[in-house]
Amino acid sequence: MQWLYLAIAIGGEVLGTSALKMSNGFSRPYALAAVVAGYSCAFYFLSLALRTMPIGIAYAVWSGTGVVLISLIGWIFYRERLGASALVGMALIVIGVVILNVCTRRGVPG
């Protein structure tokens, strides 16, 4: 259940950040409402995931996945350019989150 809560938290964060771009400096009320709803959802479900997950793991997955998803949304919907260094950086984030999760589950000391 903790991973479901974390996935919902990530979705809320991605929604909130995407709406933040659309809000045009908080000048669009519907986008502003989506920002508030998205971040409220994100923090609520992150708090539920943190009941049973280590904070380092939860935050690494939450923030790392959010960075990658938001970058992809910016690339697809806003035509923002992702250069080679950005792609390498995102790959390193994903690799880091995977290593952190695998080592933690196997009890490998960090």
N, C-alpha and C positions, 0 to 999 in steps of 0.2 A: 504493500500500500504506500510505503514511503516514496517509492520511485514514481508512482502515479501522482502523488502530491507534488513531487519535484517537477514532473513533466508539465503539470498544470501551471505551476509557478513560472516555468520557462515560457510557456505560451502566453501568460499574462504579461510578462516582462517584454516579450517580443511585440505583443499588441500595443502595450503602452508606449514603447519606444517608436514604433511605426507611426502611431497616432501623434506623437510629439512632433515628428517631422511634418505631418499634415496640418498641425494646428496653426502653423504660420505665426509663431510667437504668441500663442494662446489667443489668437484673434478669431478662431473658428470654434464656436461653442460645442458642436458635436464632436469634433476632434478632441477638444479639451475634456469632454465627458469620457471619451474612450481612454485618454491618458490616465485619468483618475481611476476608472474602472480597471484598466489593465494593471496598473501598479498596485492597486488595492488587492486584486486577485493574486498577483505575484507574491506580495509580502505575506498575505494570509496563508497561502498554500506552502510557501517556503517555511513559515513558522511551524506548520503541521509536519512537514518532512523533517524538520530539525528536532522533533520530539524523539526520534529514534535513529537519526543519521548523525554521524560526526559533522560538525560545522565545516571543517576544511573540505571534506568530500562534497558535501551538498553545495557549498559556495563555488567550488571549482567547476562542478558540472553545470550549475546554474549560470554562472558568468561566462564560462567558456562556450557553452552551447549558445547562449544569447548573443555573444559576439559574432560567432559564425553565422547564425541565422539572420541577424540584423544586417550583416555585411552582404549576405546573399539577397536579402530583400532590397537593399539599396541598389545592388547591381541590376536586379531584374526589373524592379518597378520604378526606380528613380534614375536609371541609366548612369549610376555612379561607377566610376572606373575602379577596378581592382587590379592593381599592378602585380608583378611577380613577387615583390617583397610582401605585399599584403596576403597573397595566397600562401607563401611560405610561412608567414606568421600564423595564419589560421591553421595550417597543417600542424605546426608545432603546438598550438593550443590544444588541438584535438589529440595529438600524441601524448601530451602531458596529462590531460584528463584521463585518457585510457590507462596510462602507466599508473597514475595515482589510484585509480579504482582497482586495477588488477593487484597491485602490491598491497593495498589495504585489505582486500578480500582474502588474500593468501597469508596475511600476517607477516609480510616481509617488512623488516624494520626500515624506516625511512631515514 
